[in-house]
Amino acid sequence: MRTNLSARPRNIDSIRNTTSPSATVSMSRSRDLLDVTLLSPRETDLFGRTIGTVLRAGDVLTLIGELGAGKTALVRGIVAGLGGSASAVSSPTFMLRHDYQGRLPLIHLDLYRLHRPAEAEGIGLSDCFSDETATAIEWADRFPELLPADRLDVELIHRTRTTRMARLKARGNQARSLLMRIRQARPSSGRRSRSPQSGGRAKGKVSDR
């Protein structure tokens, strides 16, 4: 089964990017959007760890981005943040699914090699959304019609060879709660459009959109 590597994945949101990597803070009233500039692979890992520390059972993360954007690297950090073995994390492109144990189970899916909704349904995609586990799905934008309505979309956008913009969009109340916990868990490198938050690990620049 082969995939056309030249075909660009669908951007779930088609959000126009207007934030410069050098911009520290962008004022916004939205509680559903968050941009984080990750200046290195290390910051991607640390941001994943921050997500892992606040992840709860039932949370669903959709990971969107081109090849090499850092989706699996982010999951590696998430697993570490959950208290699992980061060294055990690899892309499930061929296996389609990996399961990791930490303070709560994480299901890691990769839909890259799938072409039709029936194939995704055939691997039991709908069964992976449970109140007892968290779920992270790479290439989730291939089958948006099969995704739960309540989820946190995480789009990783190339800026430079090593820099990424992580654009988070909460869809639903549970995802909104997760996004709020992520905001509270990580420090800002500059002024925030809201009250300063404490704690957290990642140091990437923040933009509340």
C-alpha positions, 0 to 999 in steps of 0.5 A: 500500500503506497501513499503519494508523498507529494500530496499535502495533508488537509489542514483540519482548520485552514487557519491562516498563519499570521504569527511570526516566530519572533513574536513573543506574545499576541493578544487574544480573547480566545480560550480555544486557541494557543500558539507555541513557538518551539525553537528546537527539538528539545523544546518540542520534547519539553512541550510534550512532557508538559502536555503529558503531565496534565493529560487525563483519561478521555483526552484526545489529541490529533497531531497534524503536520507534514513529514518530519514536523515532529509529531512522533517527537511530541508523543515521545515527550508526552509519554515521558510526561506520563511517567512512561518510557520515552525510549520505547516510543516510535512511529506506528506507521507500519504497526498503526497502533502502539500502546504505552503505560504511564500514570494512565494508558496512552494509545498512539495511532498513525493513519498515514498509510490508510486511504479510506475511512473503512480502513480506519474503521477496520483497525478499530479507530472508534474503540480507541476513544475511551474514558479510561485512556488518552489517545494521540493520533498522527495524520488525523486530518486524513479522516476528520469525519471519524474523529470525536467532536471533543478533541484538541487539534495540535498542528506542527508547522515548519518555521525553519529546519529546527523551529516549529509552531505548535498551533493548538485548537480546542474543540469541545469542553474536555479539550478546552479544559486540557488546553487551560491546563497546558496554559497553566502548566507552562511558563511564558517567555514574555508577558501574557495576555492573561494573568501569569501562570506558574509551573511547567517545563517547556520554554517555547514562546507563547501566543494566545490567539 
